[in-house]
Amino acid sequence: MCSLMINAVLFGVGVITVLSVPALSAQAKYLIPGVIVASFVVTPLLCGLVARRMRIRNWGVSHWREGDLISG
Protein backbone atom coordinates (compact mmCIF):
# COMPACT_ATOMS: atom_id res chain seq x y z
CA MET A 1 0.00 0.00 0.00
CA CYS A 2 2.73 2.47 0.80
CA SER A 3 4.43 1.85 -2.55
CA LEU A 4 1.39 3.14 -4.43
CA MET A 5 1.38 6.38 -2.46
CA ILE A 6 5.13 6.86 -2.71
CA ASN A 7 5.05 6.25 -6.45
CA ALA A 8 2.22 8.76 -6.90
CA VAL A 9 4.09 11.43 -4.94
CA LEU A 10 7.35 10.88 -6.81
CA PHE A 11 5.60 10.96 -10.17
CA GLY A 12 3.66 14.09 -9.25
CA VAL A 13 6.74 15.95 -8.05
CA GLY A 14 8.64 14.96 -11.18
CA VAL A 15 5.90 15.94 -13.62
CA ILE A 16 5.20 19.24 -11.88
CA THR A 17 8.91 20.03 -11.97
CA VAL A 18 9.17 19.20 -15.66
CA LEU A 19 6.08 21.15 -16.63
CA SER A 20 6.69 24.20 -14.46
CA VAL A 21 10.29 24.90 -15.51
CA PRO A 22 10.25 26.51 -18.97
CA ALA A 23 13.58 25.03 -20.03
CA LEU A 24 12.37 21.53 -19.13
CA SER A 25 8.85 21.88 -20.53
CA ALA A 26 10.29 22.27 -24.03
CA GLN A 27 11.67 18.73 -23.68
CA ALA A 28 8.61 17.33 -21.89
CA LYS A 29 7.92 14.58 -24.40
CA TYR A 30 11.30 13.05 -23.53
CA LEU A 31 11.46 13.91 -19.84
CA ILE A 32 8.03 12.69 -18.73
CA PRO A 33 8.76 9.05 -19.71
CA GLY A 34 12.04 9.45 -17.83
CA VAL A 35 10.12 10.64 -14.78
CA ILE A 36 7.87 7.57 -15.03
CA VAL A 37 10.83 5.20 -15.18
CA ALA A 38 12.67 7.03 -12.39
CA SER A 39 9.64 6.91 -10.11
CA PHE A 40 9.28 3.15 -10.67
CA VAL A 41 12.99 2.62 -9.94
CA VAL A 42 13.14 4.74 -6.78
CA THR A 43 9.80 3.59 -5.29
CA PRO A 44 10.97 0.19 -3.95
CA LEU A 45 13.96 1.80 -2.24
CA LEU A 46 11.87 4.39 -0.43
CA CYS A 47 9.09 1.92 0.26
CA GLY A 48 11.54 -0.33 2.09
CA LEU A 49 12.45 2.52 4.42
CA VAL A 50 8.87 3.62 5.02
CA ALA A 51 7.50 0.09 5.51
CA ARG A 52 10.14 -0.72 8.12
CA ARG A 53 9.35 2.51 9.91
CA MET A 54 5.63 1.77 9.98
CA ARG A 55 6.11 -1.41 12.02
CA ILE A 56 5.71 -0.49 15.69
CA ARG A 57 7.48 -3.61 16.97
CA ASN A 58 10.74 -2.30 15.51
CA TRP A 59 10.60 0.86 17.58
CA GLY A 60 10.51 -0.44 21.14
CA VAL A 61 8.58 1.21 23.94
CA SER A 62 11.20 3.79 24.89
CA HIS A 63 11.72 5.01 21.32
CA TRP A 64 7.99 5.21 20.70
CA ARG A 65 7.45 7.57 23.65
CA GLU A 66 10.31 9.94 22.88
CA GLY A 67 9.73 10.13 19.13
CA ASP A 68 12.30 11.04 16.53
CA LEU A 69 13.19 13.67 13.95
CA ILE A 70 10.10 13.05 11.80
CA SER A 71 7.33 12.41 14.31
CA GLY A 72 8.48 14.85 16.98
Rosetta blueprint (number, residue, H / E / L):
1 M L
2 C H
3 S H
4 L H
5 M H
6 I H
7 N H
8 A H
9 V H
10 L H
11 F H
12 G H
13 V H
14 G H
15 V H
16 I H
17 T H
18 V H
19 L H
20 S H
21 V L
22 P H
23 A H
24 L H
25 S H
26 A L
27 Q L
28 A H
29 K H
30 Y H
31 L H
32 I H
33 P H
34 G H
35 V H
36 I H
37 V H
38 A H
39 S H
40 F H
41 V H
42 V H
43 T H
44 P H
45 L H
46 L H
47 C H
48 G H
49 L H
50 V H
51 A H
52 R H
53 R H
54 M H
55 R L
56 I H
57 R H
58 N H
59 W L
60 G L
61 V H
62 S H
63 H H
64 W H
65 R H
66 E H
67 G L
68 D L
69 L L
70 I L
71 S L
72 G L
